[in-house]
Structure formats: C-alpha cells, structure tokens
Amino acid sequence: MNGIDPSTFDPLAYPIDRAWFERPDSIHGISHIRRVLIHAQAISAARDIDPDWFESLVLAAAWHDIGRTHDGWEPEHGPNSAAKVKALGLDRGVHPFILARTLFAIEWHSVADRHALDHALTMDPGHRPEVGTLLRVLWLLKDADGLDRVRINDLDPGQLRYEESLGFVERAGRLLLELP
Ligand SMILES: [Fe+2]
C-alpha cells in the first residue's frame, strides 16, 4: 500500500485485515486499531504534519500491535510486530523512507520513550530519513495509541507528548462508545 493522501484519508474505510492478528477481537485487535487510526488522523491534522510522515503514521497505526500474542505486559511486541510486517509482506511496495519511519515507530512504541531516545542518540546523525522524523512519527503513534488507553480505563493526559493530543481526550471516551 502506498500513496496515502491526508486530505482524503478515511480511517473508517482503511482496510484492516483480521488475518494480521492472532486475536482480532481482543483489546489490541481491529476496533482498537480503528480508533487509533482516527486519533492519529486527528492529531496529524491539528499539527499539520507532512504527508509522507502521515503515511508512515497510518501504516504504523495499522500494524503496531499485530505481533501481540496476549493482552498483558509484552514489551517485545513492538519488534515482533515489525518482524510480522515483513513476514506477511505488508511492506511490499512501500517507499523505503516511509517504511523506515513506520518500522521505527512500531519497533519502539512498546517500551518507554527514553529507550527510543537512547537508541536515536546512537544513530548516525546523517541517517536518512532524518532521525528527528523517525522520533516524531513514534510520538504521534504513541499519543494516538495512548488516547485509546481509555478502553482500559488508563488514559493519562499527562503521558501525552503533544499539546494537540490533549484536545482529543474527551473525544476518546465518546469514540469508544461509538466504536466499541
Ligand atoms: Fe496499540
């Protein structure tokens, strides 16, 4: 999949395949992904992010939990989800820069922010795509994912990274009722 246009993107119509998931009806399954896509689009629009970052973010939101095997503490599910993207061939045809941001975000979303920052500091400053863009897509994913922590009664606005994300906290609760 390639060429996602932020101005026409419809998170309700975006294809999410049950076969990607071990447990598609779990709290980390399809409806969670649908809500994370909606939050990701809202935060992106509020921050007016670049279209190619948006594409990276949509792919990351769609695939970030496909490596989960249970609903408990599973910090390895980030790297496992990234590996599953490749194993399933979902990355085929995606522009390498867009894919690099997507896989970075997926890989590092399942651990504390400081681990991603520590890792980013070890990367070549000349890395392409720029390290800063990798981190920004990661923070956007984590904020969109964090908003849907409302489903487990654990949404903490203090943990959100972007001021714009705070504007969607109330809507996160409503969205959970609309799209349970
Ligand atoms: Fe998630």
Boltz pocket constraint, residues with backbone or C-beta under 6 A from the ligand:
constraints:
  - pocket:
      binder: B
      contacts: [[A, 28], [A, 32], [A, 36], [A, 64], [A, 65], [A, 145]]
      max_distance: 6.0
